[in-house]
Amino acid sequence: MNKKWAAKRLTINLTSTEAQKLEQYCSITGRPATDVIRELIRSLSPQNEKVSETL
């Protein structure tokens, strides 16, 4: 395993609909799910992070 990405391993539970949507997106774009999820996490703004902390 590339140590660059070994900082944290995350397991998520998705509904069948969410998993299907992710698989379809990955199939269309040709990108792996890990890259898609990383990009979505990076796109979170500090404002979004603060809101989630209060929930």
N, C-alpha and C positions, 0 to 999 in steps of 0.2 A: 504494500500500500504506500502511496506517495505521502511522505510525512507532511507535505505542504497542506494536505487536506485532512490530516489526522487529528486536528485540534479538538473536534467535537463531533461525535456521531449522534444523529437524531433519528428516532423512529416516530412516525406519525400514523395515526389511524384516520383513514379516509372512508367516507361512505362510498358505496359502489358507484354512485353518480359522480362524486368528486374524482374518484380514481379513473373512471371512464373519460371524464373531461380532460384530465391531465394526460392520459395516454393518447387521446385524439390530438391534443395540442402538440405533444411531442412528435407524434407521427407526421403531422402536417409540417412542422417546422424542422424536423430532423434533429432536434436537440434532445439530449438526455434530461430526464426529470430532475436530476440533481442541479443541473445548470439553470433550469427554469425556476426552480424553487429558490436557489441562491439569488437570482436576479430579482425575484419578487421581494425577498427579504431586504435586499439592498435598496429597493425602491421605497421602503417605508420611511416616512419622514419622522423627525423627532416628535412632532405633534401627535402623530398616530401612536407612537410608542408611549407617550405620556397618557393618552386616553386609555390604552390597554392596561396600564398600571393601576388605574383607578377602578377597574372592573372587578 
